[in-house]
Amino acid sequence: MHVLKQWRLAAACAFLVASGSAVASDVEAKLNQMQVIGTHNSYHVAPCRSILNLIAGTSPKNARSLDYTHAEFERQFSDQTVRQIELDVFNDSKGGLFARPYVRKLLSGRQRDPGPDPNATGVLDRPGLKVLHVQDIDYMSRAFTFTDALRQVRAWSKSHPRHVPIMILVELKDDSIALLPTKPLRFDKERLDAVDEEIASVFERDEVLAPDDIRGDSETLPAALRTRGWPTLTAVRGKVMFALDNEGAIRDRYLDGHDALRGRLMFASVDRDHPAAAWMKVNDAMKDFERIRTLVRDGFMVRTRADVDGDEARRPETTRRDRALASGAQFVSTDFPVPRRELSDYCVRFGGGVVARPNPVSAAGLDLSRDLEPRD
């Protein structure tokens, strides 16, 4: 069935089943008219104390920036009202590249505790995309493989089918770092195809909201947004969507041969006039506040950040958070979906347990306390 017909059918069905519950009907609310909270490096588990101390010996700031741990994905979705996550993904087509982090060998040689072995079960020896932050020094994860992370998301999604779409931001990493012996493998065209293939190995096609679904019969994504816009929330409940965090060479290779992202599963951050423009990464809500508001007002979706390196929580300071929320970016990412009380009460969360609120820019005039995600 053509995606436009699906949206219309879903909207019609919603009219028939709408009830007088406390949660207002979202028949007319479109995907770009919501705002949700996301997490930055959502898989991340802080290095053990001996590794943090080693890093702090040369850069206390770097050590502080790595000292955070996110809850399991299920808890982020169920308990912390998170609806956007971020995964850092490395190419490991042969397996074993990240199985023996250098810092563990270094600390063991100094008779210091190297912390948990990330490869205790042998998972890092297997071929496939891996999820971690920095090779050799910051590698503990809630899911060591890309497919495991996606399976965890899908399991939660299938048991909560009325959720607003979960956006999965994917950053592909292939940069070498001075003094670290493990050299990541390049994401060439074949490996970029493998990212989509691993997504398709976990999610059925109709479980993913992809660029093809938005573009429909239009030549480009911006043209589709001008003529039809985004689908209603009713039409896309229970789905996930993927966005490529990378810009530059990796993004350009991902787009190569896929005009306007035809056949691709991830959205990409490009200039607003690009044929593939629909979603954009604009991380600095302080500097680019008006730019974000303009993009959102013009129908695009945006991800921005509410805090950086834990600085806002340590001060504490809420200006960046408040600007990010007021900007209208649909996805506002944080390291603090709940407070870390040893630092401060700082967190990024809507009041009243709201999961998805009407967007303050693209849905201006609606009650911002309204929850666009029905209670289970």
C-alpha positions as CSV (number, residue, x, y, z in Angstrom):
1,M,0.0,0.0,0.0
2,H,1.3,3.4,-0.9
3,V,2.6,5.2,2.2
4,L,0.3,8.2,1.7
5,K,-2.7,5.9,1.7
6,Q,-1.4,4.2,4.8
7,W,-1.3,7.6,6.6
8,R,-4.8,8.5,5.6
9,L,-6.2,5.1,6.6
10,A,-4.4,5.3,10.0
11,A,-5.9,8.8,10.6
12,A,-9.4,7.6,9.7
13,C,-9.1,4.6,12.0
14,A,-7.9,6.9,14.8
15,F,-11.1,8.9,14.5
16,L,-13.1,5.8,15.0
17,V,-11.2,4.6,18.1
18,A,-10.6,8.0,19.8
19,S,-11.8,8.1,23.4
20,G,-12.3,10.7,26.0
21,S,-9.1,9.8,28.0
22,A,-6.9,12.3,29.7
23,V,-4.3,12.0,26.9
24,A,-5.5,14.1,24.0
25,S,-6.0,12.5,20.6
26,D,-3.1,13.1,18.2
27,V,-4.9,12.4,14.9
28,E,-3.7,15.7,13.5
29,A,-0.3,15.8,15.1
30,K,2.5,14.9,12.7
31,L,5.8,13.4,13.5
32,N,7.7,16.8,13.1
33,Q,5.2,18.4,15.6
34,M,6.5,16.4,18.6
35,Q,9.5,17.0,20.8
36,V,11.3,14.2,22.7
37,I,14.3,13.6,24.9
38,G,17.2,11.6,23.7
39,T,20.5,10.4,25.2
40,H,24.0,11.0,24.0
41,N,26.2,7.9,23.6
42,S,23.3,5.9,25.0
43,Y,25.2,2.6,25.2
44,H,28.0,4.1,27.4
45,V,29.3,2.6,30.6
46,A,32.0,4.6,32.4
47,P,35.5,3.2,32.4
48,C,36.6,1.7,35.8
49,R,38.2,3.9,38.3
50,S,41.8,2.8,37.5
51,I,41.3,3.8,33.8
52,L,39.7,7.1,34.7
53,N,42.6,7.8,37.0
54,L,45.1,7.0,34.3
55,I,43.3,9.4,31.9
56,A,43.1,12.1,34.5
57,G,46.9,11.9,34.9
58,T,47.1,13.7,31.6
59,S,43.7,15.3,31.2
60,P,41.3,15.7,34.2
61,K,38.8,17.2,31.8
62,N,38.9,14.2,29.5
63,A,38.4,11.9,32.5
64,R,35.4,13.8,33.7
65,S,33.9,13.8,30.2
66,L,33.9,9.9,30.2
67,D,32.6,9.5,33.7
68,Y,29.0,8.7,33.0
69,T,26.9,5.6,32.7
70,H,23.6,5.2,30.9
71,A,20.9,2.8,32.0
72,E,20.0,-0.3,29.9
73,F,18.0,0.7,26.8
74,E,14.8,-0.8,28.3
75,R,15.1,1.4,31.4
76,Q,15.9,4.4,29.3
77,F,12.6,3.9,27.3
78,S,10.4,2.7,30.2
79,D,11.7,4.7,33.2
80,Q,13.4,7.7,31.7
81,T,11.0,8.6,28.9
82,V,13.8,8.5,26.3
83,R,12.8,8.2,22.7
84,Q,16.1,8.9,20.9
85,I,19.3,7.0,21.4
86,E,22.8,7.3,19.9
87,L,25.1,4.4,19.0
88,D,28.8,4.8,18.0
89,V,29.6,2.0,15.5
90,F,33.0,0.6,14.4
91,N,33.7,-1.6,11.4
92,D,35.0,-5.0,12.5
93,S,34.3,-7.2,9.5
94,K,36.7,-10.0,10.5
95,G,36.2,-9.8,14.2
96,G,38.6,-9.4,17.1
97,L,39.8,-5.9,16.4
98,F,38.5,-4.5,19.7
99,A,38.6,-7.7,21.8
100,R,41.8,-6.9,23.8
101,P,41.9,-3.1,24.7
102,Y,45.4,-1.8,25.1
103,V,44.7,-0.1,28.4
104,R,43.9,-3.5,30.1
105,K,47.4,-4.8,29.2
106,L,49.0,-1.5,30.4
107,L,47.2,-1.6,33.7
108,S,47.8,-5.3,34.3
109,G,51.5,-4.7,33.7
110,R,51.5,-2.1,36.5
111,Q,49.6,-4.4,38.8
112,R,46.5,-2.3,38.7
113,D,42.9,-3.5,38.3
114,P,42.0,-3.3,34.5
115,G,38.3,-3.6,35.2
116,P,35.8,-5.8,33.5
117,D,36.8,-7.7,30.4
118,P,34.6,-6.6,27.5
119,N,35.3,-9.8,25.7
120,A,34.5,-12.2,28.6
121,T,31.9,-14.0,26.5
122,G,33.9,-13.8,23.3
123,V,31.4,-11.4,21.7
124,L,34.1,-9.1,20.4
125,D,35.8,-12.0,18.5
126,R,32.8,-12.4,16.2
127,P,32.7,-10.5,12.9
128,G,30.3,-7.6,12.6
129,L,29.7,-4.0,13.6
130,K,30.7,-3.1,17.2
131,V,29.4,-0.4,19.6
132,L,31.9,1.4,21.8
133,H,33.1,4.9,22.4
134,V,36.9,5.0,22.1
135,Q,39.1,2.1,21.1
136,D,41.6,0.8,23.7
137,I,40.5,3.1,26.6
138,D,36.7,3.6,26.7
139,Y,35.0,0.5,25.5
140,M,32.4,-0.7,28.0
141,S,29.0,-0.8,26.5
142,R,25.4,-1.9,27.2
143,A,25.6,-3.7,23.8
144,F,28.9,-4.6,22.3
145,T,27.5,-5.4,18.8
146,F,25.2,-3.2,16.6
147,T,22.8,-6.1,16.2
148,D,22.5,-6.7,19.9
149,A,21.7,-3.1,20.5
150,L,19.1,-3.2,17.8
151,R,17.6,-6.4,19.1
152,Q,17.2,-4.8,22.6
153,V,15.4,-1.8,21.0
154,R,13.1,-4.0,18.9
155,A,12.2,-6.2,21.9
156,W,11.1,-3.2,23.9
157,S,9.3,-1.7,20.9
158,K,7.3,-4.8,20.2
159,S,6.1,-4.9,23.8
160,H,5.1,-1.2,23.6
161,P,3.6,-0.9,20.2
162,R,2.0,2.5,20.8
163,H,5.2,4.4,21.3
164,V,6.1,7.4,19.2
165,P,8.9,6.5,16.8
166,I,12.3,5.9,18.4
167,M,15.1,7.7,16.5
168,I,18.4,5.8,16.5
169,L,21.3,8.1,15.7
170,V,24.3,6.2,14.3
171,E,27.8,7.6,14.3
172,L,30.3,5.6,12.3
173,K,33.8,5.8,13.6
174,D,37.0,5.0,11.7
175,D,39.5,7.6,12.9
176,S,42.8,6.6,14.4
177,I,43.9,8.3,17.6
178,A,47.6,9.1,18.4
179,L,49.2,6.7,20.9
180,L,46.4,4.2,20.7
181,P,47.5,1.0,18.9
182,T,44.2,-0.1,17.6
183,K,43.5,1.4,14.2
184,P,39.8,1.3,13.2
185,L,38.9,0.1,9.7
186,R,37.6,2.4,7.1
187,F,33.9,2.6,6.2
188,D,34.1,2.1,2.5
189,K,31.1,1.6,0.3
190,E,30.8,-2.1,1.1
191,R,31.0,-1.5,4.8
192,L,28.4,1.3,4.6
193,D,26.0,-1.1,2.8
194,A,26.7,-3.5,5.7
195,V,25.3,-1.0,8.2
196,D,21.9,-1.0,6.3
197,E,22.2,-4.8,6.0
198,E,22.6,-5.3,9.8
199,I,19.6,-3.0,10.4
200,A,17.5,-5.1,8.0
201,S,18.7,-8.3,9.7
202,V,17.0,-7.2,12.9
203,F,14.0,-5.0,11.9
204,E,11.3,-5.9,9.3
205,R,11.1,-3.3,6.6
206,D,7.6,-2.1,7.8
207,E,9.1,-1.5,11.3
208,V,11.4,1.2,10.0
209,L,10.4,4.7,8.9
210,A,13.0,5.2,6.1
211,P,13.6,8.1,3.6
212,D,11.7,6.2,0.9
213,D,8.6,6.3,3.1
214,I,8.8,10.1,3.4
215,R,9.7,10.8,-0.2
216,G,7.0,8.6,-1.8
217,D,6.5,9.7,-5.4
218,S,8.4,13.0,-5.0
219,E,11.8,13.5,-6.6
220,T,13.4,14.7,-3.5
221,L,12.8,14.7,0.3
222,P,12.4,18.5,0.5
223,A,9.8,18.3,-2.3
224,A,7.9,15.7,-0.3
225,L,8.0,17.8,2.8
226,R,6.6,20.7,0.9
227,T,3.7,18.7,-0.6
228,R,2.8,16.1,2.0
229,G,4.9,16.8,5.1
230,W,5.7,14.1,7.7
231,P,3.3,11.4,8.5
232,T,0.9,11.6,11.4
233,L,2.1,10.1,14.7
234,T,-0.9,7.7,14.5
235,A,0.5,6.3,11.2
236,V,4.0,5.6,12.6
237,R,3.5,4.4,16.1
238,G,5.7,1.5,17.1
239,K,8.3,2.3,14.4
240,V,12.0,3.2,14.6
241,M,13.9,5.6,12.4
242,F,17.6,5.9,11.8
243,A,19.8,8.9,11.2
244,L,23.5,9.0,10.2
245,D,25.4,11.3,12.5
246,N,28.4,11.7,10.2
247,E,29.0,14.5,7.8
248,G,31.8,14.8,5.4
249,A,33.3,11.8,3.5
250,I,31.4,9.0,5.3
251,R,28.1,10.7,4.6
252,D,29.0,11.4,1.0
253,R,29.9,7.8,0.4
254,Y,26.6,6.7,2.0
255,L,24.7,9.0,-0.4
256,D,26.7,7.9,-3.4
257,G,24.5,6.0,-5.8
258,H,21.4,6.7,-3.7
259,D,20.0,10.0,-4.9
260,A,17.8,11.5,-2.3
261,L,18.6,8.5,-0.1
262,R,16.7,6.1,-2.4
263,G,17.0,2.6,-1.0
264,R,18.8,3.7,2.2
265,L,17.5,3.1,5.7
266,M,19.1,6.1,7.4
267,F,18.4,9.8,7.1
268,A,21.5,12.0,6.6
269,S,22.3,15.5,7.8
270,V,22.8,17.7,4.7
271,D,22.2,21.3,3.6
272,R,18.5,22.2,3.5
273,D,18.5,22.5,-0.3
274,H,20.0,19.0,-0.8
275,P,17.8,16.4,-2.4
276,A,18.2,14.2,0.7
277,A,17.3,17.0,3.3
278,A,14.7,16.0,5.8
279,W,16.5,15.6,9.2
280,M,19.5,17.6,10.3
281,K,22.1,17.5,13.1
282,V,22.6,21.0,14.7
283,N,24.3,20.3,18.0
284,D,24.9,23.8,19.3
285,A,21.5,25.2,20.4
286,M,23.3,28.3,21.8
287,K,25.0,29.5,18.7
288,D,22.5,28.1,16.2
289,F,19.2,28.8,18.1
290,E,17.6,30.8,15.3
291,R,18.8,28.4,12.6
292,I,17.2,25.5,14.4
293,R,13.9,27.4,14.8
294,T,13.9,28.3,11.1
295,L,14.6,24.7,10.0
296,V,11.8,23.4,12.3
297,R,9.4,26.0,11.2
298,D,10.1,25.1,7.5
299,G,9.2,21.4,8.1
300,F,12.6,19.8,8.8
301,M,13.4,17.6,11.8
302,V,16.5,18.5,13.9
303,R,18.6,16.9,16.7
304,T,20.4,19.2,19.1
305,R,22.2,18.8,22.5
306,A,21.2,20.1,25.9
307,D,24.6,19.6,27.5
308,V,28.2,18.8,26.7
309,D,30.8,16.7,28.6
310,G,28.7,16.9,31.8
311,D,29.7,20.6,32.3
312,E,26.1,21.8,32.8
313,A,25.4,19.3,35.5
314,R,28.6,20.1,37.4
315,R,28.0,23.8,37.5
316,P,24.9,23.4,37.4
317,E,23.7,25.5,34.5
318,T,20.4,25.2,32.6
319,T,20.8,27.9,29.8
320,R,21.9,25.5,27.1
321,R,19.2,23.0,28.1
322,D,16.5,25.6,28.0
323,R,17.6,27.0,24.7
324,A,17.7,23.5,23.2
325,L,14.1,22.8,24.3
326,A,12.9,26.2,23.2
327,S,14.6,25.9,19.8
328,G,12.0,23.4,18.7
329,A,14.5,20.7,17.8
330,Q,12.5,17.5,17.8
331,F,15.3,15.4,19.4
332,V,17.0,17.0,22.4
333,S,19.9,14.8,23.5
334,T,21.5,14.7,27.0
335,D,23.8,12.7,29.3
336,F,21.3,13.3,32.1
337,P,17.8,12.0,31.5
338,V,17.8,11.7,35.3
339,P,19.9,13.6,37.8
340,R,23.2,12.4,39.1
341,R,22.7,13.5,42.7
342,E,26.4,13.5,43.5
343,L,26.8,16.3,40.9
344,S,23.5,18.3,41.1
345,D,19.8,18.1,40.4
346,Y,20.4,18.9,36.8
347,C,18.5,16.7,34.3
348,V,16.6,17.0,31.0
349,R,13.0,15.8,31.2
350,F,9.5,17.0,30.6
351,G,7.3,17.6,33.7
352,G,4.6,15.3,34.7
353,G,6.1,12.2,33.1
354,V,5.4,13.4,29.6
355,V,7.2,11.4,27.0
356,A,6.5,13.4,23.8
357,R,5.2,16.9,24.0
358,P,3.8,19.1,21.2
359,N,6.7,21.0,19.6
360,P,7.0,24.6,20.8
361,V,7.8,25.8,17.3
362,S,6.1,23.5,14.7
363,A,3.1,22.9,16.9
364,A,2.9,26.3,18.6
365,G,-0.4,27.0,20.4
366,L,-1.0,23.5,21.7
367,D,-0.8,22.6,25.3
368,L,2.8,21.7,26.0
369,S,1.8,19.6,29.0
370,R,-0.1,17.3,26.7
371,D,1.5,13.9,26.1
372,L,1.5,12.7,22.5
373,E,2.3,9.1,23.5
374,P,-0.6,7.2,25.1
375,R,-0.1,5.5,28.4
376,D,0.3,1.7,28.2
